[in-house]
Amino acid sequence: MQHRKSAVEELLETQDGRREFAKEELAVEATEVISELMQKEKVSKSELAKRIGKSKSYVTQLLSGSRNMTMHTFAEMLFALEYKAQLRAVPMNNMECVQVSWQIDNLTFMNEPPRQQRGGSAQWVA
């Protein structure tokens, strides 16, 4: 039986596809970081919106991916949650085998956003 390629496998076959995948992956990771920290800190969308001076619908659009989140907005949301981001670029050796590690205050969580410690800084590496 012949293996049928998934849409992701087909996307990763071209440089343009890998570029698009990397952009989308980073956007998803950013929203997951915010969502996980909101859950951890017990901060609602309404409360986060109030802290950044925006509407709840704006925050909802950012977290759903229907609105583009800029680096400035990401940093602002993290600051409102009492965190800051630390970014690190790593070589793209094998886009098919993506592993994400999250680090907060020297604790690393593989393939899982941080869930321990209050405050500090969040770091993700793809």
N, C-alpha and C positions, 0 to 999 in steps of 0.2 A: 504494500500500500504506500503510495507516494505522499510525503509530508507536504501539506499545503501551508505556505507561509502566512503568518499573521500580518495584519496591517502594519504593526510596529516593525516586524522583521523586514518587510518591504521598504518601509521608510528609512531604516538604518542602512540600506544598501547604497545610498547615494550621499555625497557630501552635503548637498542641500537638505536632504532629509535628516541627516544627523544633526545639522545646525538647528533645524526647526525643533527636533526632539530635545536638544539641549536647552533651547530657550523655554520651551513649554515645561520641561522638567524643573528648571529653576523657578519658574513662576508658581508651579504647584508646590514645590518645597517651601517657598516663602509663605504661601497661604497656610500650609500645614503647620509651619512654625508658629504663626500668629494664632491659629485655631487651638493648637495644643497648649500654648501659654495662656490663652484666655481660659481654657478649661482648668488648667493647673491653678491659676490664680483666682478662679471663680469670678471672672469678669465677663459680663454679658456684652452682646453687641451694642446695646443701648448705652451701657456704661463706657465702653471703649469709644464709641462715637462722641459722647460727651467730653471725654478726656482729650480727644484730638480736635474738638470743635467742628465736627461733621455730623451728618444725619445717620440714623441707624441704617437707612436704605443704602447709603454710600458704603458703609462698612460691609453690609451684606453683599453688595455688588463686588467689592474687592475680594472678599473671601470666596465667592462663588466663581470668580474668574471672569465675570461678565464685564468688569472694569479693569483696565490695566493698572497694576500697582507699580509705581515708580520706586526707585531706591529710596528717595526722600520720604515717601509715604510709608514704606516698610520701616525705615528707621524711626519715623514719628510714632508709628503704632507700637514698635518695640519699646521706645522710650516711655510711652504711656503705660506700658505693662511693667516698667522698671527693669528693662533688659536693653542690651545693645548687641548688634550683630558684629561678628568677626568673619570676614570672608577669606577664603583661600582658594586659589586656582590650582587644579591638579591636571596632569596630562590626561588626554582622552585616549587611553590605551585600548580599551575595548568597550564601546558603547553598548554592546549587547549584555554585558555583565555589569550592571550599575549597582553599586552598593553605596548607601548613604550612611554616614555617621554623624551624630549630633553630639556636640560637646557643650556642657555648661559647667563652669567652675572646675575644670579638669576631670569631669566625669564624662565618659563617652558611652553613647547608646547606639548600637548598630541597627540600622534600618528601622529605628523607632525614635520619634521626637522626644525631647527631654521631658521628664516627669518629676524630677527631684530637685530640691533646693529652691529657695525663694530668692528672687533678685539675681543679679549676676549678668553674665553675657551668654548669648546663644551663638553657636557656630555650627555651620553645616558644611559638609564636604561631599561632593558628588564624584 
